Amino acid sequence: MKKVRTILSVALIATSSLVYGQGQIVDFLKAGKADANTLAKAYLMPYGEMLGVNLNSGWYNSAKVHKLGGFDFTITASYTTAPGSKKSFDPNTLSLNTVQPAKDGLAPTMAGSDNQSMAFNDKITNSEVFTIEGANADIFITPMVQAAVGLPFHTEIMGRFMPKVGYGDFGEAGLWGLGIKHEIKEYIPFVKRVPFLEASVLAAYTDFSADLGVIQDNAYPGKLETTSGAFTSRLLIGANIPVLSFYTGIGYGTATSNFDLKGTFDVGPEGELPDPVTLEYTTNGFDFNAGMHIRLGIFSIHGDYSLGEYAVITGGVGINFR
């Protein structure tokens, strides 16, 4: 278990987008609470949406359902990338009260290049208040352990877990999830007549939480609390041949992610602001993925690719007893 926690911790520290965006959120408070929430909403949008899409990925590596007592244990990770359209935003479309962009053009989101920036000036004095900079945070990786066990009536129950792991001095994050898969091969005339074809349906829920300390003047006056709940339902079709199996899934997913800046901050014209930023992102829609599973005795390796606005690559290794 110690090795698993180490792997998860290293992966999280290396890829956590929020670690790079915390200081920028505090800068937004220089424009007052209302504008800070408006700008933070636009700036963090790639992270909020990537998080929801990522959590609904990686639930399966086969359309086949375990027999009664069969099980698998897998270490897996889902890698999500932000499209180019999410690396910038037009500040002129935002309803800002106290600041305005210093020039026409697009401002970077946290997924934008760190070579991109946009200064914002006070609307009355036209003096610069802060600069928005990209953070190159255009990927999100969720490593986790997963397990499934076969139940009666051609059904299996699944679980996923990422123990609370640390981001050094920044904080920690973890997740858990539950899912169920049921075989429907017998209900599909063509599929039930072909021995190597499999069909099933899946429903699953994942819960994610993170607490990251926010730096101000070399201190940690508060933290950014992140919570997300993601639900997905899928129709799975697969083909099993010796050593190899192929699978595909189509379904609908939805997720709600919340970001709350907790603590008291005194960096803007309004003086001390307790718990000044509260954001919510909702993602939903249909997606499609296809993948391959290689079996080497009880050991296995798998990988798949999901199509959508945010592309997702999932891979993992595990042991299987069907």
N, C-alpha and C positions, 0 to 999 in steps of 0.2 A: 504493500500500500504506500510506503514511503516513496518508492520509485515512481509510482503513478502520480502522486502529488507533486513530485519534482518536475515531471514532464509537463503536467498541466500548468504549473506555476510559471515555468520558463516560457511556454507558449503564450500565456496570458500577458506577461510582462512585455514580450516582444511585439504583441499585436494589438494591445488595448488602445483604441482610438481616444478614449476619454482622457488618458494620461497626458496627451498632447494638447487637449483643448481646454483644460481647466483654467489656466491663466487668462485666456481670451475671454471666457465668460465673466470673470471678475472685472476685466477692463470695461465690459459693456455697462457695468453699474455706474460708470462715470457719466452716463447719459441719463441716469434715473431709472427707476424700477420698470416703468412701462416700456421704454425703449430697450432696456436690457432684455426683457422677455421676448420682445419682437425680434431683436437681432439674434439672440441665442437660439430661438426657434428655427431661423433660417440657417444659421451656422452649423448647428448640430444635426440637421435633418438627415444627412447621409448615414450618420451613426444610428439614429433612431430607427430608420428604415432597414438598414443592414441587419441590425440586431433582431428585428422581428422576422425577417426572411431567414436568417441563419438558424434561429431556434426551431423553425419548422422543417429543417432539413436533416438528413442523416438518420431517419428513423428505421430504415430497413435496408437490407442488402440481398433480399430474395422475396419473390412472391409466394414461395412455399411456406406453409404453416407447420410448425413443429408437431410431431406426434406426441401423444400423451407422455409426459416425462422428459421429452427431448428438450435441449436447452442450448444456448450459445452465450458467450461472454466476449465482448468486443471493446477494444480501445479505438475510438474513432475521432475524426475532426472534420469540421465543415469550414471551408474557406470561401468567404463572400467578398466580392469586389464591387465598388461603386462605379456606375457608368459616368461617362464624361459630362452628361447633363446635370449630374448632382455635385459637380466640383466647383460650381459658382452659383451665384444668385444675383438678381437685379435689385439693388437696394431702393431704386426709385419706385418699385411696386409696393414697398412697405409703408405702413402708416407710422411714421416717426414724428415724435413731438419736439424733441430738443436738439437732435443732431441731423446732419444730412451728409451725403457723400461729397467729398471735396471735388470730384470730377465725375463726368459721365462714364459709364462702363459697368462691368460686372465685378462683384466682390467675391473672394474665394470663400467656400465653405471649409470645414476642417479637412475635407477630402481633397481640397485643392493643393496645388504645389506651394511649397514654402518660398518660392520665388515670386508668388503672387501676393499683392497687398492692396488695400484700399483705405485711405485716410478718411476719417469722418470729422467734420467740423461742427462747432456750435452754430445753431441757426441764427443767433443774434449777433455774436461777436465775430463769427467766421474764423475763430481760432481753432486749431486742431485739438480734438478731445482724446482720440485714440486711433489706432490703426488695426484693421482686421488683416490677419495673415493666415495663409493656408498652412496646414500641418502635415501634408503628405499622408494623412490618415485615411486612405481609401480602401483599406481591407479590414476585415474582421474575421477572426478565427475562434471557433468554439471547440476546444478539446473536451472529451468526456468519456466515461465508461458506460457501456450499455449491456443489458442482459435480457434474455427472453426465455420463457419456459412454456412448454405445451400443456394445454388443459383439455378436458373432455370436449366433445362436440366440435372438433376441428377448429379449435380456437387457441390462441396463445396470448399471454400477457407480457408486456415489455416494460422495462424501466430504464431510465438514464439518470446519471448522477455526475456532478462535478463538485467535489468537496470544496469548502471555503478555502481558497488559496490566496496568498498575499501578493501584492504589487510592491514589494519592498516597504518603504515608509508611506506609500500612498493609501493603502487600504486593502480590501479583499473582495472577491467575487465568487459566486457559486451558482449552481442550478440543479434542478431535479425535474423529472418528467415521468409520466405514465402513459401507456398506450395499449391498445388491444387490436389484434388482427384475427380475421375470421375467413376461413376458406369458403369460396363460392364456386369452385370449379364444377361441382355437380349441377349447378343451376344454369350453366352455359353450354348449350348442346354441342357446339363444335369443340370447345376446350375439353369437355369431359371425355371425348372419344380419342384424344391424343395423349398418350401416357406421359410425355415429357413436358406438356404444357401445364402451367399453374395459374390460378387466379384467386385473388383474395381482396378484402377490403380492410382498411386501417383507419383508426381514429386515435389521435394522440394529443397530449397537452404538455407543454414545457413551461416551467417557471424559473425566471432568472432574477438575481439580485446582486447589486454591487454597491459598496460604499468606498468612495475615493476621497482622500483628503485634498483640500484645495489650498494651494500655497498663496499667501499674500505677505509681502515683506519678510520673506524667509521664515514664516510661521504658518501654522495650520489653523486658521480661525473658523473653519467649517468644513463641510464635506458635500460631495455631490452624490445623492442617493439615486440609484437607478433600479427600477423594477420593470419586468416585462412578463406578460403572459401570452403564450402563443398556442393556437389550436390548428390542427390540420386534419383533413380527411382525404383519403386516397383510394383509388381503384388501382390494384397492382396486377400486372400480367407478366409472366416469366416463362422461360424455357430452361429445363435442366437436362444437361447431357453429362457424360462422365467428365469429371474434373472441373468443367466449366458450367456456369449458369448465367443467364442474361435476364435482366429485369427492367421493367419500365413502370412508371407510375404517373397518373394524372389526377389532380385533385384541387381542392380549394383550401386556402389557408388564411388565417386572420391573426393579428397580433396587436396588442396595445402596450406601448412602452412609455414609462413616465420618468422624468428627470426632475429632481428637486434639489435646489441649492440650499443647504441647511447651514445655519449659523448667522452671526451678526457681522455685517460688513459696512465699513465707513469709508467709501472711496468716491462718492458722488455728491451732487448738490443737495440731496435730500437727507444727508447725515446718516446716522445708523439705520441700516435696513435689516430686519430679521427675516430669515428664510425668503430671500428676495426673488428667486426664480423658480417657476413651476411650469413644466412643459409636458405635453402629451403628444405622442405620434401613434397613428393607427395605420396599419398596412393590411391589405387584403387583396385577394385575387386568385386566379387559377394559375397553376404552373405544371410543368412537365419535366420528368427526368428519365434518364436511361443509364444503365450501368452494367458492370460485369463482376462476377464473383468467382474466384478461383479456389478450389478445395484441394488441399494437400493432406490427405488423411483427416485428422481431426482439426487441423489448422486451416485457416482461410485468410484470404486477402481480398478486398473489394474496393471499387471506386465507381463513382457516378458523377454525372454532370446535370445540373438543373438549368433549364431555360427560363428566362424572365427578365424583368427590368434590372434586377440584381442577379448576376450569374453566381452560381454556387458549385464548388467542387468538393466532394466528400470522399474520404478514403479511410480505411481502417484495417486492422488485423484482429484475428480472434480465434477462438476454439469453438467447435460445433459438434454436438451429438444429436443428430436428427432422430 
